[in-house]
């Protein structure tokens, strides 16, 4: 983070971060089929097809911090999310029954013919964010901070469908004055 105080209660800064998006998109089967357990009973069977983003995104934030008190501030700005990788994991997962397994003994199966990347992931997304923060000076040059931020991305993460990701973040760290 690089920042500059322009007035007593206003700081403008830019921030750079690298993030992995947690979460899985899951698409359960529409139809429930049936399987037999070892004792011969007929059980309902349903699996899902799951997709998980594996790549890293670089975020560049242009930020304004407005200090309401010496230690409490409101934060807002513009966010640019840049995709550094199109890597994904795609796999099948058994939803029901709880005691049923794929032939290899697991409840997750990775087919051989699934792609390892998703070419429709957008390279650049724009977002806006807002939040609140608290800062405490430890010395003239050092302070600690904690922030909670909500980032609203203004577009989809893919260019051929509707898939939005917004973020709620809790950030903390140390600021060092040069």
Secondary structure, 3 states (H helix, E strand, C coil): CEEEEEECCEEEEEEEEEECCCCEEEEECCCCEEEECCCCCEEEEEEEEEEEECCCEEEEEEEEEEECCCCEEEEEEEEEEEECCCEEEEEEEEEECCCCCCCCCCCEECCCCCCCECCCECCEEEEEEEEEEEEEECCCCEEEEEEEEEEEECCCCECCCCCCCCEEEEEEEEEECC
